[in-house]
């Protein structure tokens, strides 16, 4: 009997479990920290909005104060002028009614905003002024302002409460001054009326939002004017302002102030700023901004913060689960490598790291397929104008950005020949800058002409190469700086320094202004594992050099110590401008292709359910299965029954089972006219790039949504492996 020592394996398993607990604890703590930061930021933002609104109301109150003061001061000047003329004629012994009337009319014409400018006798009869006739003459003896002026010769300017004019019949406030006989006794008064509508209209040029307001209030809290104006019938009682906060500020002797309160008129929460007008009789102007108005943008920030937190939580949990699974796979891989020598062990570890990245990307793409597919499916269920559409579109963009991350992992994992497509250098540079400079103190300055020719490149690999060079530039300028990126076209002659074939090229130059690279290190800068930085791994520039070479181009560096470095990439040019591909057409509601019988094979249950739901929504018949062997069996049964499937969607990779490549061979052996579409999260796999060579008619990259699936089905009309259509 051979004894087996399982203690190291048990210790390793315990260690992995501890790491898993630490990982999930770290994810929890990270999400709590992010949630706390978002909450703190949102609360700080609310306070900033409130502070800005207070300052805004205070400034507007100053403007309204100056405006109303100016209006009332002009009216008071006219009143004083008429008083002086009236008293002058009284001092001369008699009043010349015609002359006094003409004088009042001239003053009135200078103030068209006045609805009335008149003078009374001691009994209160309005006998002087425009539009005064025996038929229209009214007595003012019953008015409060008349009795106040009659009984006190030192009042000066008096402003009445809102009242309905006896002659005009309009709501107004009246400004009056006392007229005296030469001996100082009461001879009548001069008064001017200004309508509340005019005062309210003078406020209308000030923007206080949808629910804001402007008002003019007397010292006894009577509302004189308001915008938006209140509808008041002629017999309505006066409106009083009820505000304990305003009363408290006045009691403390404050001529101006700001407070938050609920309106006693319409019940809305507002920030109020008031200011006392500089007149003998106190008046107060109020400016108010509604809480719902000045916090409107803040509410959007709250929604964005909550949405970001949900996406962040989803992604971190998904990544933690993926890494947990990969740790298990890595542990099994390490056990299989124990018998190999040290050098072989190093090579296997590097390969294991590539498998880890590829596995993460594959699993991540499967998860993203569920997320992106359900989002696109949800968008289709809602009306275009539904309020959730912008939120779903934001989630869709976040999922697509996550798909780009998976593509980067695949680029590192596969590292093989690039899967090329026609693309734009400007787009690659913009994407690299967006992903790399975000949060750094380095500014990117791009100079790329719009007429620059397109290139043919693997977008993921070339973006990675650009990012590695930009990261190197950021690290070369730790205190910040400017990174200049230019792109130009050139023609390389035979025998060029880059040793490239002669012809047209696009040259991209990345110039930093850092400390530069010593001449002794220039020859090694692209060597793997060589780095001048203490924590550098020496893989970034080596990877970029390898990627550019695989694209038939060259990468070189020119650097001077103390001045900076320039990394130059030459890529073969297509000598034509880049034409962006038309976006995938969204299938209109209610519109579908001819009904198909479709078999879906995928090991992930969530993807099978999602694909089934989307295809049923598009009007097709669907069967699903988890692996290739089951797919072959179902296809052969349908073929024997005379009802073959119109289309097979097959996942390329099935862990522990038959994948799409082997299943396609067996299905085509049974039915050469079968139509098969390969699906995979491994976008760099040769089968995905050259699907026709393996018997497939199309390739569907994960993650995908219902739009991509609908576009795929529409594009398959008339397409088969033999070039002939199949129902």
Residue, then its C-alpha position, 0 to 999 in steps of 0.5 A: x500500500x502506498x501512503x498518500x500525503x494530503x496535508x499540503x493539498x488540505x492546507x492549500x485548499x484552506x489558504x484558497x478559502x481564506x483568500x476567497x473570504x478576504x476577496x468577498x470581504x474586500x468587495x463588500x468593504x469597497x462597495x461600502x466605501x464607494x457608497x459612503x463617498x457617493x453619499x458624502x459627495x451628494x450631500x456636499x453637492x446639495x449644500x452647494x446648490x442651496x448656498x448658490x441659491x441663497x446668493x442668487x436670491x440675495x443678488x436678485x433682491x438687490x436688483x429688485x430693490x434698485x428697480x422698485x426704489x427707482x420707480x417710487x422715487x420718480x413718482x415721489x419727484x412728480x408728487x413733490x413738483x405738484x405739491x410745490x406748484x399747488x402750494x405756490x398758487x395757494x400762496x398767491x391767493x387763489x388756485x388757477x385750476x386751468x394752470x394747475x391742471x395743465x401742470x399736473x397733465x405735464x407731470x403725468x405724461x412723463x410717468x406713463x406707468x401712473x394710472x392717476x395723478x391728481x390733487x384734492x381740496x381739503x374736503x377730499x374731492x379730487x378736483x385737479x388733474x387729468x380726466x377729472x370732471x364733475x361726473x367723475x369726481x370722487x371724494x377720498x375722505x374715507x381713504x386711510x391715507x387721506x385721513x393720515x395725511x390730514x391729521x399729521x403734517x409730518x408724514x411725508x410720502x405715504x404708500x397705501x394698502x392695495x385698493x380698487x381705484x374709485x375712478x379707474x376701478x383697478x387694483x392699485x397702491x396710492x402714493x400721496x403727499x400733503x398740501x398745506x395752506x401758507x399758515x401750515x393748515x391742511x389744504x388737501x393732498x396730491x396722490x398718484x396711483x400705480x396698478x398692481x399689474x404694473x408692479x407685478x409686470x416689472x418683476x417678470x423680466x427676472x428669471x426665478x424658475x417655474x415655481x419661484x416668486x417675487x413680491x412687494x410687501x408693506x411693513x404691516x405684512x400686506x402683500x402689495x404686488x406679486x409675480x406670478x400675480x394672484x387673481x383677486x376680485x374687486x371685493x376681496x380682502x387684503x392678503x397678509x404674509x404669515x412668516x415667523x422667520x421673517x417676523x423674527x428677522x425684523x424683530x432683530x433689526x435686520x433690514x435684509x435676510x435669507x431663510x427657508x420656509x413654506x409659503x403661507x399662500x401656496x404651501x411650497x418650500x422656497x428659499x426667501x431673501x428680503x430687502x428693505x427699500x430705502x423709503x420713509x415708509x418701510x416696504x420690503x422686496x422678496x425674491x424666492x426660489x423653489x426647492x424643487x427648481x434649484x435642486x432639479x439638477x441635484x436630483x439628477x446627480x442623485x439618480x446618477x450616483x445610485x445608478x453608478x453604485x448599482x452598476x459598480x456593485x454588479x460588476x464587482x460581485x461578478x468579478x469576485x465570483x469570476x476570480x473565485x472560479x479562476x482561483x479554483x482552476x489555477x489551483x488545479x493547474x498548479x497541482x499538474x505542474x509540480x513535476x516540471x523543472x524550474x524553467x518549465x514551471x516558469x513557462x507554464x505559469x505564464x501560460x496559466x496566467x494567459x489562460x486565467x485572463x482568457x477564462x475571466x474574459x470568456x466568463x465575463x462575456x457570458x455574464x455581460x451577454x445576460x446583462x446586455x441582452x436583458x437590457x436591450x430586451x427591456x428597452x424593447x418592452x418599453x415605449x421609446x418615451x418611457x422614463x426608464x429608457x435613459x437609465x437603460x441606455x446608460x446601463x447598456x453603455x456601461x456594459x459595452x465598456x465592460x465588454x471592452x475590458x474583456x476584449x483587453x483581457x483576450x488580447x493579453x490571453x491570446x497574444x496571437x496573430x491580430x484579427x484585423x479590421x479597417x479602423x481609424x487612428x483617431x478613434x484608437x487614440x481617443x479611446x486610449x486617452x479616455x481609458x488612460x488619462x482619466x483621473x491623471x494630472x496629464x493633459x493629452x493634446x491631439x493633432x490628427x487631421x480628419x483626412x488621415x487614411x485608415x489602417x487595418x488593425x486588431x482594434x483591441x491589440x492596437x488600443x492596448x499598444x497605444x495605452x501602454x505607450x500613454x501609461x509610460x508617458x504618464x509615469x514619466x511625468x509624475x508631477x503632470x504635464x502635456x502629452x502631444x499626439x500627432x498623426x501624419x501620412x508619409x511614404x517610406x522609401x526602400x532602405x528606410x531606417x525602420x526596415x519596413x517595405x516601401x510604400x504608404x504609411x501612417x505615422x503616430x508620434x507620442x511625445x511626453x515632456x518628462x525626465x527622458x530615458x538615459x542613452x544606456x537604456x534606450x537599446x533595452x527599452x523594448x526588452x521584456x522585463x526591462x524597466x527603469x522604474x522601481x515598480x515597473x514590470x517591463x512588459x508594457x513597451x515590450x507588448x506594444x513593440x510586439x503588437x506593432x510588429x505583428x501588424x507589419x509596422x514599427x515602433x521606435x523611440x527618441x529621447x533626451x534626458x531632461x527634455x522628454x521622449x517621443x515614441x513613433x509608430x509606423x503602420x501601413x496605410x490603406x490610402x483611403x479615409x475611414x468610413x464608419x460602419x452603419x450601426x445595427x438596425x433596431x428591429x421595429x416593434x411588430x416587424x419580424x423576419x419569416x418564422x424560423x425553427x432555431x436550435x440554440x446550444x450554450x452551456x450557460x443557462x442564463x444565455x439559453x433562456x435569454x436567447x430563447x426569450x429574444x427569439x420567441x419575441x422575434x417570432x421564431x420557434x426555439x429549442x435549446x440544449x447545453x452542449x454539442x452532443x445534445x445539439x447533434x442529437x436534436x438536429x438528427x432527430x429533426x432531420x429524420x422527422x422531415x422538419x430540420x432546423x432552419x438555423x443553429x446557434x452554437x457556442x464555440x467552447x463548452x467546458x468538459x463537453x462537445x463545443x460548437x466546432x465539433x458539433x458543426x462538423x457532425x451536423x454538416x456531415x448529416x445535412x450539408x445544407x445546414x446553416x450554423x452560426x458560431x457564438x463565443x466570448x473569445x472574440x480573438x479565436x481563429x474560428x470567430x475570425x475565419x468562421x466560413x472555413x469551419x462550416x459556419x455562415x456567420x459569427x455572433x460575438x458575445x456579449x450581444x443584445x436583441x438588436x444584434x440578434x435581429x440584425x443577424x437573422x435579417x442578414x442571413x436571408x439567402x445565405x447558406x454554406x453552399x450559397x443557396x437559400x434554405x427555408 
